[in-house]
Amino acid sequence: MSRARRSALMIVGLLAVGACTSEPRATAATTPTSEAGPLLPVSLVDGTGTAVTITSVDRIVPVDGDLAEIVFALGLGDRVVATDISATYPAAADELPEIGYQRALNPEPIAAMEPTVVLATDLARPAETLEQLRGLGIAVVVIERTMSIDGFAAKVQAVADALGVPQRGAALVSTMQAQVADARAAALQAGGSPRVLALYLRGEQVQLIFGQGTGIDAVLPAVGAVDVSTELGIVDTQQMTAEAMLLAAPDVLLVTTSGLESVGGIDGLLAIPGIARTPAGRERRVLAYEDQYLLGGGPRIGDLMLELVRDLHPSTPNTEGTP
């Protein structure tokens, strides 16, 4: 079983109409820069307010898939010695040894990799594990997450700064911002405001609506869509019910590919009470993207937004300079 499949079972491209999917592109995955290499040591105060000094980035362990993707995009993938199971992109990250899952970390498998720096976010649990690693003399940096488009760029720059490659970070952020601007412009040109509802699916047991503060609520308006969850006043996530779906009346449903698979594809999705009676259900308008691509808020956010514009507004011409 691949790591991507194991990740889908444990956690929480295109697409989509009629449940067709394709792999996402990765045009922001490499960042040209004149920076020769990491400038160390780096002293900083991390997202928890802890003072940290990084003296070596020879052995990096990102315990978060988004952070692993950023490290690779910064050109330091050859220094990553292990990741958690949520790291499914790029393929080289997916192939590395696993140290567990970021929401249920144990210090032993991480320490066994002899990391010189561990990168985490506030999703890392339990906090005691990170403190135990610090007690072993390992530099642990918790990167603050802000679930907004500007916050995604700030996360990339924070990782670059911590690893001593701020110029690479600035170059990558510049690429992301240019793509985001292209997506916003394309959305304005396309016109129209499809009503979109993003769902988090994990089989019969976990069926949630993504709301404010999840990052999706920032992306959808930027690509010319109405985030229906904002209309409904949903914060974070809310249990999906037939009543909620009928009240939402979305034109399009947005899901992850693994989530769609977990409920039996588009036919299984339409069998969930309430969904078939929505405009999206009647038209089978479902957009499905790979989990980390859709939810990660990483270097590919601009790619995702450009793809969403085209998928939500089918008559949109291909943006110049975009594959």
LUMLUM-367054 format. One record per residue (C-alpha): x, z negated, y; residue in three letters. Coordinates in nm, 2 decimals. Example, Ala and Ser with C-alpha at 12.3 -4.5 7.8 and 13.67 -1.06 7.14 Angstrom:
2
<pt X="1.23" Z="-0.78" Y="-0.45" residu="ALA"/>
<pt X="1.37" Z="-0.71" Y="-0.11" residu="SER"/>
END
This chain:
323
<pt X="0.00" Z="0.00" Y="0.00" residu="MET"/>
<pt X="0.14" Z="0.10" Y="0.34" residu="SER"/>
<pt X="0.20" Z="-0.15" Y="0.62" residu="ARG"/>
<pt X="-0.06" Z="0.03" Y="0.82" residu="ALA"/>
<pt X="-0.32" Z="-0.04" Y="0.55" residu="ARG"/>
<pt X="-0.21" Z="-0.40" Y="0.51" residu="ARG"/>
<pt X="-0.23" Z="-0.45" Y="0.88" residu="SER"/>
<pt X="-0.58" Z="-0.31" Y="0.88" residu="ALA"/>
<pt X="-0.68" Z="-0.56" Y="0.62" residu="LEU"/>
<pt X="-0.54" Z="-0.85" Y="0.81" residu="MET"/>
<pt X="-0.61" Z="-0.78" Y="1.17" residu="ILE"/>
<pt X="-0.76" Z="-0.68" Y="1.40" residu="VAL"/>
<pt X="-0.51" Z="1.05" Y="1.74" residu="GLY"/>
<pt X="-0.79" Z="1.20" Y="1.77" residu="LEU"/>
<pt X="-1.08" Z="1.17" Y="1.66" residu="LEU"/>
<pt X="-1.38" Z="1.20" Y="1.60" residu="ALA"/>
<pt X="-1.70" Z="1.38" Y="1.61" residu="VAL"/>
<pt X="-1.82" Z="1.34" Y="1.25" residu="GLY"/>
<pt X="-1.54" Z="1.11" Y="1.18" residu="ALA"/>
<pt X="-1.26" Z="1.36" Y="1.19" residu="CYS"/>
<pt X="-0.93" Z="1.21" Y="1.30" residu="THR"/>
<pt X="-0.58" Z="1.32" Y="1.39" residu="SER"/>
<pt X="-0.25" Z="1.15" Y="1.47" residu="GLU"/>
<pt X="-0.17" Z="1.08" Y="1.83" residu="PRO"/>
<pt X="0.12" Z="1.23" Y="2.01" residu="ARG"/>
<pt X="0.41" Z="1.03" Y="2.15" residu="ALA"/>
<pt X="0.54" Z="1.21" Y="2.45" residu="THR"/>
<pt X="0.64" Z="0.88" Y="2.62" residu="ALA"/>
<pt X="0.84" Z="0.76" Y="2.32" residu="ALA"/>
<pt X="1.19" Z="0.85" Y="2.46" residu="THR"/>
<pt X="1.32" Z="0.76" Y="2.80" residu="THR"/>
<pt X="1.62" Z="0.95" Y="2.95" residu="PRO"/>
<pt X="1.84" Z="0.72" Y="3.16" residu="THR"/>
<pt X="2.18" Z="0.70" Y="3.30" residu="SER"/>
<pt X="2.20" Z="0.33" Y="3.19" residu="GLU"/>
<pt X="2.49" Z="0.31" Y="2.95" residu="ALA"/>
<pt X="2.37" Z="0.00" Y="2.76" residu="GLY"/>
<pt X="2.23" Z="-0.35" Y="2.78" residu="PRO"/>
<pt X="2.36" Z="-0.55" Y="3.07" residu="LEU"/>
<pt X="2.40" Z="-0.90" Y="2.94" residu="LEU"/>
<pt X="2.37" Z="-1.19" Y="2.97" residu="PRO"/>
<pt X="2.01" Z="-1.20" Y="3.10" residu="VAL"/>
<pt X="1.86" Z="-1.52" Y="3.23" residu="SER"/>
<pt X="1.49" Z="-1.54" Y="3.29" residu="LEU"/>
<pt X="1.18" Z="-1.75" Y="3.29" residu="VAL"/>
<pt X="0.94" Z="-1.61" Y="3.03" residu="ASP"/>
<pt X="0.56" Z="-1.60" Y="3.02" residu="GLY"/>
<pt X="0.53" Z="-1.96" Y="2.91" residu="THR"/>
<pt X="0.75" Z="-2.09" Y="3.20" residu="GLY"/>
<pt X="1.05" Z="-2.14" Y="2.97" residu="THR"/>
<pt X="1.40" Z="-2.07" Y="3.09" residu="ALA"/>
<pt X="1.57" Z="-1.83" Y="2.85" residu="VAL"/>
<pt X="1.92" Z="-1.68" Y="2.84" residu="THR"/>
<pt X="1.98" Z="-1.37" Y="2.62" residu="ILE"/>
<pt X="2.34" Z="-1.31" Y="2.54" residu="THR"/>
<pt X="2.30" Z="-1.05" Y="2.26" residu="SER"/>
<pt X="2.04" Z="-0.79" Y="2.17" residu="VAL"/>
<pt X="2.22" Z="-0.68" Y="1.86" residu="ASP"/>
<pt X="1.95" Z="-0.81" Y="1.63" residu="ARG"/>
<pt X="1.60" Z="-0.79" Y="1.78" residu="ILE"/>
<pt X="1.28" Z="-0.92" Y="1.61" residu="VAL"/>
<pt X="0.96" Z="-0.83" Y="1.79" residu="PRO"/>
<pt X="0.68" Z="-1.03" Y="1.64" residu="VAL"/>
<pt X="0.42" Z="-0.79" Y="1.79" residu="ASP"/>
<pt X="0.35" Z="-0.43" Y="1.72" residu="GLY"/>
<pt X="0.31" Z="-0.34" Y="2.09" residu="ASP"/>
<pt X="0.65" Z="-0.50" Y="2.17" residu="LEU"/>
<pt X="0.82" Z="-0.32" Y="1.88" residu="ALA"/>
<pt X="0.69" Z="0.01" Y="2.01" residu="GLU"/>
<pt X="0.83" Z="-0.07" Y="2.35" residu="ILE"/>
<pt X="1.17" Z="-0.16" Y="2.21" residu="VAL"/>
<pt X="1.19" Z="0.17" Y="2.03" residu="PHE"/>
<pt X="1.07" Z="0.36" Y="2.34" residu="ALA"/>
<pt X="1.36" Z="0.20" Y="2.53" residu="LEU"/>
<pt X="1.61" Z="0.34" Y="2.29" residu="GLY"/>
<pt X="1.69" Z="0.01" Y="2.12" residu="LEU"/>
<pt X="1.51" Z="0.07" Y="1.79" residu="GLY"/>
<pt X="1.84" Z="0.07" Y="1.60" residu="ASP"/>
<pt X="1.88" Z="-0.29" Y="1.69" residu="ARG"/>
<pt X="1.54" Z="-0.40" Y="1.55" residu="VAL"/>
<pt X="1.60" Z="-0.58" Y="1.22" residu="VAL"/>
<pt X="1.24" Z="-0.68" Y="1.14" residu="ALA"/>
<pt X="0.89" Z="-0.67" Y="1.28" residu="THR"/>
<pt X="0.55" Z="-0.82" Y="1.20" residu="ASP"/>
<pt X="0.29" Z="-0.63" Y="1.00" residu="ILE"/>
<pt X="0.11" Z="-0.51" Y="1.31" residu="SER"/>
<pt X="0.40" Z="-0.28" Y="1.40" residu="ALA"/>
<pt X="0.29" Z="0.06" Y="1.26" residu="THR"/>
<pt X="0.44" Z="0.29" Y="1.53" residu="TYR"/>
<pt X="0.69" Z="0.46" Y="1.54" residu="PRO"/>
<pt X="0.75" Z="0.53" Y="1.17" residu="ALA"/>
<pt X="1.09" Z="0.37" Y="1.18" residu="ALA"/>
<pt X="0.93" Z="0.04" Y="1.29" residu="ALA"/>
<pt X="0.68" Z="0.07" Y="1.01" residu="ASP"/>
<pt X="0.96" Z="0.10" Y="0.76" residu="GLU"/>
<pt X="1.15" Z="-0.22" Y="0.86" residu="LEU"/>
<pt X="1.13" Z="-0.56" Y="0.68" residu="PRO"/>
<pt X="0.83" Z="-0.77" Y="0.77" residu="GLU"/>
<pt X="0.83" Z="-1.13" Y="0.88" residu="ILE"/>
<pt X="0.46" Z="-1.19" Y="0.85" residu="GLY"/>
<pt X="0.18" Z="-1.16" Y="1.10" residu="TYR"/>
<pt X="0.20" Z="-1.26" Y="1.46" residu="GLN"/>
<pt X="-0.10" Z="-1.49" Y="1.45" residu="ARG"/>
<pt X="0.03" Z="-1.68" Y="1.15" residu="ALA"/>
<pt X="0.41" Z="-1.70" Y="1.19" residu="LEU"/>
<pt X="0.65" Z="-1.91" Y="0.98" residu="ASN"/>
<pt X="1.00" Z="-1.98" Y="1.12" residu="PRO"/>
<pt X="1.18" Z="-1.93" Y="0.79" residu="GLU"/>
<pt X="1.14" Z="-1.55" Y="0.74" residu="PRO"/>
<pt X="1.22" Z="-1.49" Y="1.10" residu="ILE"/>
<pt X="1.53" Z="-1.71" Y="1.10" residu="ALA"/>
<pt X="1.64" Z="-1.54" Y="0.78" residu="ALA"/>
<pt X="1.68" Z="-1.22" Y="0.97" residu="MET"/>
<pt X="1.94" Z="-1.39" Y="1.19" residu="GLU"/>
<pt X="1.79" Z="-1.26" Y="1.52" residu="PRO"/>
<pt X="1.98" Z="-1.28" Y="1.85" residu="THR"/>
<pt X="1.65" Z="-1.25" Y="2.03" residu="VAL"/>
<pt X="1.28" Z="-1.28" Y="1.93" residu="VAL"/>
<pt X="1.01" Z="-1.11" Y="2.14" residu="LEU"/>
<pt X="0.66" Z="-1.24" Y="2.13" residu="ALA"/>
<pt X="0.34" Z="-1.25" Y="2.34" residu="THR"/>
<pt X="0.08" Z="-1.52" Y="2.38" residu="ASP"/>
<pt X="-0.09" Z="-1.40" Y="2.07" residu="LEU"/>
<pt X="0.20" Z="-1.55" Y="1.86" residu="ALA"/>
<pt X="0.08" Z="-1.85" Y="1.66" residu="ARG"/>
<pt X="0.15" Z="-2.12" Y="1.60" residu="PRO"/>
<pt X="0.34" Z="-2.21" Y="1.91" residu="ALA"/>
<pt X="0.54" Z="-2.46" Y="1.71" residu="GLU"/>
<pt X="0.71" Z="-2.18" Y="1.52" residu="THR"/>
<pt X="0.85" Z="-2.04" Y="1.84" residu="LEU"/>
<pt X="0.98" Z="-2.39" Y="1.94" residu="GLU"/>
<pt X="1.14" Z="-2.43" Y="1.60" residu="GLN"/>
<pt X="1.32" Z="-2.10" Y="1.64" residu="LEU"/>
<pt X="1.44" Z="-2.21" Y="1.99" residu="ARG"/>
<pt X="1.56" Z="-2.53" Y="1.82" residu="GLY"/>
<pt X="1.78" Z="-2.32" Y="1.60" residu="LEU"/>
<pt X="1.95" Z="-2.17" Y="1.91" residu="GLY"/>
<pt X="1.76" Z="-1.84" Y="1.89" residu="ILE"/>
<pt X="1.66" Z="-1.68" Y="2.22" residu="ALA"/>
<pt X="1.28" Z="-1.65" Y="2.22" residu="VAL"/>
<pt X="1.11" Z="-1.46" Y="2.50" residu="VAL"/>
<pt X="0.73" Z="-1.47" Y="2.54" residu="VAL"/>
<pt X="0.61" Z="-1.16" Y="2.73" residu="ILE"/>
<pt X="0.31" Z="-1.22" Y="2.95" residu="GLU"/>
<pt X="0.01" Z="-0.99" Y="2.87" residu="ARG"/>
<pt X="-0.22" Z="-0.87" Y="3.14" residu="THR"/>
<pt X="-0.49" Z="-0.65" Y="3.00" residu="MET"/>
<pt X="-0.50" Z="-0.39" Y="3.27" residu="SER"/>
<pt X="-0.33" Z="-0.05" Y="3.33" residu="ILE"/>
<pt X="-0.08" Z="-0.21" Y="3.58" residu="ASP"/>
<pt X="-0.04" Z="-0.49" Y="3.33" residu="GLY"/>
<pt X="0.06" Z="-0.25" Y="3.05" residu="PHE"/>
<pt X="0.34" Z="-0.11" Y="3.28" residu="ALA"/>
<pt X="0.45" Z="-0.46" Y="3.37" residu="ALA"/>
<pt X="0.48" Z="-0.55" Y="3.00" residu="LYS"/>
<pt X="0.71" Z="-0.26" Y="2.94" residu="VAL"/>
<pt X="0.93" Z="-0.35" Y="3.23" residu="GLN"/>
<pt X="0.94" Z="-0.72" Y="3.12" residu="ALA"/>
<pt X="1.07" Z="-0.62" Y="2.78" residu="VAL"/>
<pt X="1.33" Z="-0.39" Y="2.94" residu="ALA"/>
<pt X="1.44" Z="-0.66" Y="3.18" residu="ASP"/>
<pt X="1.48" Z="-0.92" Y="2.89" residu="ALA"/>
<pt X="1.68" Z="-0.68" Y="2.69" residu="LEU"/>
<pt X="1.92" Z="-0.59" Y="2.97" residu="GLY"/>
<pt X="1.80" Z="-0.23" Y="3.02" residu="VAL"/>
<pt X="1.59" Z="-0.25" Y="3.35" residu="PRO"/>
<pt X="1.67" Z="0.11" Y="3.44" residu="GLN"/>
<pt X="1.54" Z="0.24" Y="3.11" residu="ARG"/>
<pt X="1.23" Z="0.03" Y="3.17" residu="GLY"/>
<pt X="1.18" Z="0.18" Y="3.52" residu="ALA"/>
<pt X="1.21" Z="0.53" Y="3.38" residu="ALA"/>
<pt X="0.96" Z="0.47" Y="3.11" residu="LEU"/>
<pt X="0.72" Z="0.30" Y="3.35" residu="VAL"/>
<pt X="0.75" Z="0.60" Y="3.58" residu="SER"/>
<pt X="0.66" Z="0.84" Y="3.30" residu="THR"/>
<pt X="0.36" Z="0.62" Y="3.21" residu="MET"/>
<pt X="0.24" Z="0.60" Y="3.56" residu="GLN"/>
<pt X="0.26" Z="0.98" Y="3.61" residu="ALA"/>
<pt X="0.05" Z="1.04" Y="3.29" residu="GLN"/>
<pt X="-0.20" Z="0.78" Y="3.41" residu="VAL"/>
<pt X="-0.23" Z="0.96" Y="3.74" residu="ALA"/>
<pt X="-0.28" Z="1.29" Y="3.56" residu="ASP"/>
<pt X="-0.55" Z="1.14" Y="3.35" residu="ALA"/>
<pt X="-0.73" Z="0.99" Y="3.65" residu="ARG"/>
<pt X="-0.72" Z="1.33" Y="3.83" residu="ALA"/>
<pt X="-0.84" Z="1.52" Y="3.52" residu="ALA"/>
<pt X="-1.13" Z="1.27" Y="3.49" residu="ALA"/>
<pt X="-1.23" Z="1.33" Y="3.85" residu="LEU"/>
<pt X="-1.22" Z="1.70" Y="3.80" residu="GLN"/>
<pt X="-1.43" Z="1.68" Y="3.48" residu="ALA"/>
<pt X="-1.71" Z="1.48" Y="3.65" residu="GLY"/>
<pt X="-1.99" Z="1.32" Y="3.45" residu="GLY"/>
<pt X="-2.00" Z="0.96" Y="3.33" residu="SER"/>
<pt X="-2.06" Z="0.92" Y="2.96" residu="PRO"/>
<pt X="-2.17" Z="0.57" Y="2.85" residu="ARG"/>
<pt X="-1.91" Z="0.44" Y="2.61" residu="VAL"/>
<pt X="-1.91" Z="0.13" Y="2.39" residu="LEU"/>
<pt X="-1.59" Z="0.02" Y="2.21" residu="ALA"/>
<pt X="-1.63" Z="-0.16" Y="1.88" residu="LEU"/>
<pt X="-1.40" Z="-0.37" Y="1.67" residu="TYR"/>
<pt X="-1.48" Z="-0.33" Y="1.30" residu="LEU"/>
<pt X="-1.34" Z="-0.50" Y="0.99" residu="ARG"/>
<pt X="-1.59" Z="-0.43" Y="0.72" residu="GLY"/>
<pt X="-1.92" Z="-0.61" Y="0.69" residu="GLU"/>
<pt X="-1.78" Z="-0.95" Y="0.81" residu="GLN"/>
<pt X="-1.63" Z="-0.86" Y="1.15" residu="VAL"/>
<pt X="-1.84" Z="-0.63" Y="1.37" residu="GLN"/>
<pt X="-1.77" Z="-0.70" Y="1.74" residu="LEU"/>
<pt X="-1.82" Z="-0.53" Y="2.08" residu="ILE"/>
<pt X="-1.51" Z="-0.52" Y="2.30" residu="PHE"/>
<pt X="-1.58" Z="-0.66" Y="2.65" residu="GLY"/>
<pt X="-1.40" Z="-0.75" Y="2.97" residu="GLN"/>
<pt X="-1.04" Z="-0.86" Y="2.94" residu="GLY"/>
<pt X="-0.96" Z="-0.66" Y="2.63" residu="THR"/>
<pt X="-0.79" Z="-0.37" Y="2.80" residu="GLY"/>
<pt X="-1.05" Z="-0.12" Y="2.70" residu="ILE"/>
<pt X="-1.26" Z="-0.22" Y="3.00" residu="ASP"/>
<pt X="-0.97" Z="-0.11" Y="3.23" residu="ALA"/>
<pt X="-0.91" Z="0.22" Y="3.05" residu="VAL"/>
<pt X="-1.27" Z="0.36" Y="3.03" residu="LEU"/>
<pt X="-1.35" Z="0.37" Y="3.40" residu="PRO"/>
<pt X="-1.01" Z="0.53" Y="3.47" residu="ALA"/>
<pt X="-1.10" Z="0.82" Y="3.23" residu="VAL"/>
<pt X="-1.44" Z="0.88" Y="3.39" residu="GLY"/>
<pt X="-1.65" Z="0.68" Y="3.15" residu="ALA"/>
<pt X="-1.90" Z="0.39" Y="3.20" residu="VAL"/>
<pt X="-1.79" Z="0.08" Y="3.00" residu="ASP"/>
<pt X="-2.13" Z="-0.03" Y="2.87" residu="VAL"/>
<pt X="-1.99" Z="-0.38" Y="2.78" residu="SER"/>
<pt X="-1.93" Z="-0.44" Y="3.15" residu="THR"/>
<pt X="-2.29" Z="-0.36" Y="3.22" residu="GLU"/>
<pt X="-2.39" Z="-0.61" Y="2.96" residu="LEU"/>
<pt X="-2.16" Z="-0.88" Y="3.10" residu="GLY"/>
<pt X="-1.96" Z="-0.92" Y="2.77" residu="ILE"/>
<pt X="-1.64" Z="-1.11" Y="2.81" residu="VAL"/>
<pt X="-1.37" Z="-1.07" Y="2.55" residu="ASP"/>
<pt X="-1.57" Z="-0.99" Y="2.24" residu="THR"/>
<pt X="-1.93" Z="-1.04" Y="2.13" residu="GLN"/>
<pt X="-2.10" Z="-1.01" Y="1.79" residu="GLN"/>
<pt X="-2.26" Z="-0.68" Y="1.74" residu="MET"/>
<pt X="-2.64" Z="-0.69" Y="1.68" residu="THR"/>
<pt X="-2.91" Z="-0.43" Y="1.65" residu="ALA"/>
<pt X="-3.06" Z="-0.57" Y="1.97" residu="GLU"/>
<pt X="-2.73" Z="-0.54" Y="2.16" residu="ALA"/>
<pt X="-2.68" Z="-0.18" Y="2.04" residu="MET"/>
<pt X="-3.03" Z="-0.07" Y="2.15" residu="LEU"/>
<pt X="-2.98" Z="-0.24" Y="2.48" residu="LEU"/>
<pt X="-2.64" Z="-0.08" Y="2.53" residu="ALA"/>
<pt X="-2.77" Z="0.27" Y="2.45" residu="ALA"/>
<pt X="-2.42" Z="0.42" Y="2.44" residu="PRO"/>
<pt X="-2.36" Z="0.80" Y="2.45" residu="ASP"/>
<pt X="-2.03" Z="0.76" Y="2.27" residu="VAL"/>
<pt X="-1.89" Z="0.49" Y="2.03" residu="LEU"/>
<pt X="-1.52" Z="0.42" Y="2.04" residu="LEU"/>
<pt X="-1.35" Z="0.27" Y="1.73" residu="VAL"/>
<pt X="-1.02" Z="0.25" Y="1.56" residu="THR"/>
<pt X="-0.95" Z="0.47" Y="1.26" residu="THR"/>
<pt X="-0.89" Z="0.18" Y="1.03" residu="SER"/>
<pt X="-1.21" Z="0.01" Y="1.16" residu="GLY"/>
<pt X="-1.41" Z="0.32" Y="1.09" residu="LEU"/>
<pt X="-1.26" Z="0.34" Y="0.74" residu="GLU"/>
<pt X="-1.35" Z="-0.02" Y="0.67" residu="SER"/>
<pt X="-1.72" Z="0.04" Y="0.72" residu="VAL"/>
<pt X="-1.72" Z="0.36" Y="0.51" residu="GLY"/>
<pt X="-1.67" Z="0.63" Y="0.77" residu="GLY"/>
<pt X="-1.92" Z="0.76" Y="1.01" residu="ILE"/>
<pt X="-2.21" Z="0.74" Y="0.76" residu="ASP"/>
<pt X="-2.13" Z="0.38" Y="0.69" residu="GLY"/>
<pt X="-2.11" Z="0.31" Y="1.07" residu="LEU"/>
<pt X="-2.45" Z="0.47" Y="1.12" residu="LEU"/>
<pt X="-2.59" Z="0.25" Y="0.85" residu="ALA"/>
<pt X="-2.52" Z="-0.07" Y="1.05" residu="ILE"/>
<pt X="-2.85" Z="-0.19" Y="1.20" residu="PRO"/>
<pt X="-2.92" Z="-0.04" Y="1.55" residu="GLY"/>
<pt X="-2.64" Z="0.22" Y="1.56" residu="ILE"/>
<pt X="-2.83" Z="0.52" Y="1.43" residu="ALA"/>
<pt X="-3.10" Z="0.47" Y="1.70" residu="ARG"/>
<pt X="-2.86" Z="0.49" Y="1.99" residu="THR"/>
<pt X="-2.78" Z="0.82" Y="2.17" residu="PRO"/>
<pt X="-2.43" Z="0.81" Y="2.02" residu="ALA"/>
<pt X="-2.57" Z="0.75" Y="1.67" residu="GLY"/>
<pt X="-2.83" Z="1.03" Y="1.69" residu="ARG"/>
<pt X="-2.56" Z="1.27" Y="1.80" residu="GLU"/>
<pt X="-2.29" Z="1.13" Y="1.57" residu="ARG"/>
<pt X="-2.06" Z="1.10" Y="1.88" residu="ARG"/>
<pt X="-1.78" Z="0.87" Y="1.75" residu="VAL"/>
<pt X="-1.42" Z="0.88" Y="1.88" residu="LEU"/>
<pt X="-1.17" Z="0.72" Y="1.64" residu="ALA"/>
<pt X="-0.81" Z="0.65" Y="1.73" residu="TYR"/>
<pt X="-0.52" Z="0.48" Y="1.55" residu="GLU"/>
<pt X="-0.53" Z="0.10" Y="1.61" residu="ASP"/>
<pt X="-0.20" Z="0.06" Y="1.80" residu="GLN"/>
<pt X="-0.25" Z="0.37" Y="2.00" residu="TYR"/>
<pt X="-0.60" Z="0.26" Y="2.12" residu="LEU"/>
<pt X="-0.55" Z="-0.12" Y="2.16" residu="LEU"/>
<pt X="-0.17" Z="-0.16" Y="2.22" residu="GLY"/>
<pt X="-0.15" Z="-0.09" Y="2.59" residu="GLY"/>
<pt X="0.21" Z="0.03" Y="2.53" residu="GLY"/>
<pt X="0.42" Z="0.33" Y="2.63" residu="PRO"/>
<pt X="0.16" Z="0.58" Y="2.51" residu="ARG"/>
<pt X="-0.12" Z="0.45" Y="2.73" residu="ILE"/>
<pt X="-0.10" Z="0.77" Y="2.95" residu="GLY"/>
<pt X="-0.12" Z="0.99" Y="2.64" residu="ASP"/>
<pt X="-0.42" Z="0.80" Y="2.52" residu="LEU"/>
<pt X="-0.60" Z="0.83" Y="2.86" residu="MET"/>
<pt X="-0.53" Z="1.20" Y="2.88" residu="LEU"/>
<pt X="-0.67" Z="1.25" Y="2.53" residu="GLU"/>
<pt X="-0.97" Z="1.04" Y="2.61" residu="LEU"/>
<pt X="-1.05" Z="1.25" Y="2.91" residu="VAL"/>
<pt X="-1.05" Z="1.56" Y="2.70" residu="ARG"/>
<pt X="-1.25" Z="1.40" Y="2.42" residu="ASP"/>
<pt X="-1.51" Z="1.25" Y="2.65" residu="LEU"/>
<pt X="-1.53" Z="1.56" Y="2.87" residu="HIS"/>
<pt X="-1.49" Z="1.85" Y="2.62" residu="PRO"/>
<pt X="-1.50" Z="2.11" Y="2.89" residu="SER"/>
<pt X="-1.19" Z="1.96" Y="3.06" residu="THR"/>
<pt X="-0.89" Z="2.21" Y="3.06" residu="PRO"/>
<pt X="-0.57" Z="2.09" Y="2.91" residu="ASN"/>
<pt X="-0.37" Z="1.90" Y="3.17" residu="THR"/>
<pt X="-0.06" Z="2.09" Y="3.28" residu="GLU"/>
<pt X="0.26" Z="1.96" Y="3.12" residu="GLY"/>
<pt X="0.06" Z="1.78" Y="2.84" residu="THR"/>
<pt X="0.11" Z="1.90" Y="2.48" residu="PRO"/>
END
